[in-house]
């Protein structure tokens, strides 16, 4: 991640002062005005932080930072202003999402502290975007794998004792495009792979069985549950309620799952057992294959993963 700082001011002597004052702490670039500043943001960025003077000819600091936000939304923006411009600075902060304004003259320790806080903000925002992007990539890869997986238990009993994919297809085939009450719910046991890597295959099997037993006991008697993939269970539920109401019902169900106790090398280990899900009505699709293309199992939240 970039840690470059850009200072923008129409007075070259002030820009020279910033370079001399801060070169030991930060990687500093300068631009003698808003137009040059925008050129650098677009051409030599990304900049973690942009610090601009308020009063500049042709383009005020507030106007410049608004354009920086449009060109580089992750860049954190600081406005330097005199007391006579205080009202305009406050308005710029409130309306332009400027991170902070500092009054001139600004002592070095105040400026350094503000820049460091801005760098923390920049790192947080960019790190979150990287994590979200990776989560989406893993989610897509996992979903494609789960939906296309050929299960070894397809024609027999699954490791959870549940019927497998072939039985699910046979059960659902006559319902597509017809039954307005039936919905398919895909439950993903989000930490199964982590459990297997950390504690072994036997522990992972117990963990998966725990999740399956919980769902079997929590669903209604008329609902069905199938073992679709390694860490995916398929529920078939019949409710004459809206999609939003059904989603809320299933979400409450999955949030009620308690911790799982695993026996690992003679030690009892308590782990969380988060389950994510997605659901779709069978009446909107002509086949299971068509439905599966529209499914998207949502990745487990970071706070769920941290509960191990």
C-alpha positions in Angstrom: 0.0 0.0 0.0 1.2 3.5 -0.9 2.3 5.8 1.9 3.0 8.8 -0.2 1.9 12.3 1.0 1.0 15.1 -1.5 1.1 18.7 -0.3 -0.6 21.3 -2.5 0.0 25.1 -2.1 0.5 28.0 -4.4 3.5 29.3 -2.6 6.8 27.4 -3.5 8.5 28.5 -0.3 5.8 26.8 1.8 6.1 23.6 -0.2 9.9 23.6 0.3 9.3 24.0 4.0 7.1 20.9 4.1 9.7 18.9 2.3 12.5 19.9 4.6 10.3 19.5 7.7 8.9 16.1 6.9 11.3 14.2 4.7 12.5 12.0 7.6 9.0 10.9 8.5 7.2 10.6 5.2 7.6 10.3 1.4 6.5 13.8 0.4 5.5 15.1 -3.1 4.4 18.7 -3.7 2.3 20.5 -6.3 2.0 24.3 -6.8 -1.8 24.5 -7.2 -5.0 22.5 -7.7 -4.5 21.7 -11.4 -1.0 20.4 -10.9 -2.2 18.5 -7.8 -4.9 16.7 -9.8 -2.4 15.8 -12.5 -0.2 14.2 -9.9 -3.1 12.4 -8.1 -4.1 10.9 -11.5 -0.6 10.3 -12.8 1.8 9.5 -10.0 -0.6 8.3 -7.3 -1.9 6.6 -5.4 -1.4 9.0 -2.5 -2.4 7.9 0.9 -2.9 11.5 2.1 -3.3 14.8 0.3 -2.9 18.0 2.3 -4.0 21.2 0.6 -4.0 24.9 1.5 -7.5 26.5 1.5 -6.7 29.8 -0.3 -5.2 29.2 -3.8 -5.9 31.2 -7.0 -8.2 29.6 -9.5 -9.2 26.7 -7.3 -9.7 26.7 -3.6 -8.4 23.9 -1.4 -12.0 22.7 -0.7 -12.8 22.5 -4.4 -9.5 20.8 -5.1 -10.1 18.2 -2.4 -13.6 17.5 -3.7 -12.0 16.7 -7.1 -9.4 14.5 -5.4 -12.2 12.5 -3.8 -13.8 11.9 -7.2 -10.4 10.9 -8.7 -9.1 8.8 -5.8 -11.9 8.1 -3.3 -9.6 6.1 -0.9 -7.1 9.0 -0.5 -7.5 10.7 2.8 -7.8 14.5 2.6 -6.6 17.3 5.0 -7.4 21.0 4.6 -5.0 23.7 5.9 -6.8 27.0 6.6 -6.5 30.3 8.3 -8.8 31.5 11.0 -10.5 33.9 8.5 -11.5 30.8 6.4 -12.8 28.8 9.4 -16.5 28.7 8.3 -15.6 27.6 4.8 -13.3 24.9 6.2 -16.0 23.5 8.5 -18.5 23.5 5.6 -15.9 21.7 3.4 -15.3 19.0 6.1 -19.1 18.5 6.6 -20.1 18.4 3.0 -16.9 17.1 1.3 -16.0 14.2 3.6 -12.6 15.9 4.3 -10.9 13.9 7.0 -9.6 16.8 9.0 -8.8 20.5 8.8 -5.8 22.2 10.5 -5.3 25.8 11.3 -2.3 27.8 10.0 0.4 28.1 11.2 0.4 24.4 12.1 3.1 23.1 14.5 5.1 20.1 13.1 3.9 17.7 15.9 0.3 18.5 15.1 0.8 18.0 11.4 2.7 14.8 11.9 0.0 13.4 14.2 -2.8 14.3 11.8 -0.9 12.6 8.9 -0.2 9.5 10.9 -3.9 9.3 11.8 -4.8 9.8 8.1 -2.4 7.0 7.1 -4.1 4.7 9.6 -7.4 5.6 8.0 -6.1 4.9 4.5 -4.6 1.6 5.5 -7.9 0.5 7.2 -10.0 1.4 4.1 -7.6 -0.2 1.6 -7.1 -3.3 3.7 -10.9 -3.8 4.0 -11.3 -3.6 0.3 -8.5 -6.1 -0.3 -10.2 -8.5 2.2 -13.6 -8.1 0.6 -12.1 -8.7 -2.9 -10.3 -11.9 -1.7 -13.5 -13.1 0.1 -15.5 -12.7 -3.1 -12.9 -14.6 -5.1 -12.8 -17.4 -2.5 -16.6 -17.4 -2.4 -16.9 -17.7 -6.2 -14.3 -20.5 -6.3 -15.9 -22.4 -3.4 -19.4 -22.0 -4.9 -18.3 -23.3 -8.3 -16.5 -26.2 -6.6 -19.4 -27.1 -4.3 -22.1 -26.9 -7.0 -20.1 -29.0 -9.6 -18.7 -31.5 -7.2 -19.3 -35.2 -7.9 -19.9 -36.7 -4.5 -18.6 -40.2 -3.7 -21.8 -40.8 -1.8 -24.1 -39.8 -4.6 -25.7 -43.2 -4.9 -25.4 -44.2 -1.3 -25.4 -42.8 2.2 -23.5 -39.6 2.8 -21.0 -39.1 5.7 -23.8 -37.3 7.6 -26.4 -40.0 7.0 -28.4 -37.6 4.8 -29.5 -38.4 1.2 -27.1 -37.0 -1.4 -27.3 -35.0 -4.6 -29.1 -37.6 -6.8 -31.9 -37.9 -4.2 -32.1 -34.1 -4.0 -32.5 -33.8 -7.8 -35.1 -36.5 -7.9 -37.1 -34.9 -5.1 -37.0 -31.4 -6.6 -37.5 -32.2 -10.3 -41.3 -32.1 -10.4 -41.5 -28.9 -8.3 -39.6 -26.5 -10.5 -41.7 -23.8 -12.1 -44.8 -25.1 -10.3 -44.7 -25.1 -6.5 -44.9 -21.6 -5.1 -44.4 -22.7 -1.5 -41.1 -24.6 -1.9 -37.7 -22.9 -1.5 -34.2 -24.4 -1.7 -31.8 -23.3 1.0 -28.1 -23.9 0.6 -26.3 -24.0 4.0 -22.5 -23.6 4.0 -20.5 -24.9 7.0 -18.0 -22.1 6.7 -15.2 -23.3 8.9 -15.2 -26.9 8.0 -11.9 -26.7 6.0 -10.3 -24.7 8.8 -11.3 -27.4 11.3 -9.9 -30.1 9.1 -6.6 -28.3 8.6 -6.2 -27.5 12.3 -7.6 -30.7 13.9 -7.7 -33.4 11.3 -10.3 -35.3 9.2 -12.0 -37.0 12.1 -12.6 -33.8 13.9 -13.9 -32.3 10.7 -16.4 -35.2 10.3 -17.7 -34.7 13.8 -17.9 -30.9 13.2 -19.9 -31.4 10.0 -22.2 -34.0 11.7 -22.8 -31.6 14.5 -24.0 -28.9 12.0 -26.2 -31.4 10.1 -27.8 -32.6 13.3 -28.5 -29.1 14.4 -30.2 -28.3 11.1 -32.2 -31.5 11.1 -33.5 -30.7 14.6 -34.2 -27.1 13.8 -36.1 -27.4 10.5 -39.7 -28.5 10.5 -40.8 -32.1 10.1 -42.1 -31.5 6.6 -38.8 -29.9 5.5 -36.1 -32.0 3.8 -32.3 -31.9 4.2 -29.7 -33.3 1.8 -25.9 -33.5 1.8 -25.1 -31.6 -1.4 -21.3 -31.1 -1.2 -18.4 -31.4 1.2 -19.4 -28.4 3.3 -22.8 -27.6 1.8 -26.1 -29.0 3.0 -29.3 -28.4 1.0 -32.6 -27.7 2.7 -35.9 -27.9 1.0 -38.5 -25.9 2.9 -42.2 -25.2 2.3 -43.5 -21.8 3.5 -46.3 -19.7 2.2 -44.6 -16.5 3.3 -42.5 -13.8 1.6 -38.9 -14.3 0.7 -37.9 -11.6 3.2 -39.8 -13.3 6.0 -38.3 -16.7 5.1 -34.8 -15.3 4.9 -35.3 -13.8 8.4 -36.6 -17.1 9.7 -33.6 -19.0 8.4 -31.2 -16.3 9.6 -32.6 -16.6 13.1 -32.2 -20.4 12.9 -28.5 -20.2 11.8 -27.7 -17.7 14.5 -29.0 -20.0 17.2 -26.4 -22.7 16.6 -24.3 -23.2 19.7 -20.6 -24.0 20.0 -19.4 -27.4 19.0 -17.2 -29.5 21.4 -14.6 -31.6 19.5 -12.5 -34.4 21.0 -9.0 -33.9 19.7 -6.2 -36.1 21.0 -8.1 -36.6 24.3 -8.7 -32.9 24.7 -12.2 -31.3 24.5 -12.1 -28.2 22.3 -14.9 -25.7 22.0 -15.3 -24.1 18.6 -17.8 -21.9 16.9 -20.0 -23.4 14.1 -21.1 -20.5 11.9 -23.4 -21.4 9.0 -24.1 -19.0 6.1 -26.9 -19.6 3.7 -28.7 -18.4 0.6 -32.2 -19.4 -0.6 -34.3 -19.2 -3.8 -37.9 -20.3 -4.7 -38.2 -23.3 -7.0 -41.1 -21.6 -8.9 -38.8 -19.2 -10.6 -36.6 -21.8 -12.2 -37.1 -24.6 -14.7 -34.4 -26.9 -13.3 -32.0 -27.3 -10.4 -29.1 -26.5 -12.7 -30.6 -23.2 -13.6 -31.2 -22.4 -10.0 -27.7 -23.3 -8.9 -26.3 -20.7 -11.4 -28.2 -18.0 -9.5 -27.1 -19.1 -6.0 -24.4 -17.3 -4.1 -23.3 -18.7 -0.8 -22.2 -15.6 1.2 -18.8 -15.8 2.9 -18.6 -16.0 6.7 -18.0 -12.7 8.4 -14.6 -12.0 9.8 -15.9 -11.9 13.4 -17.4 -15.4 12.9 -14.0 -16.8 11.7 -12.3 -15.3 14.7 -14.5 -17.2 17.1 -12.5 -20.5 16.7 
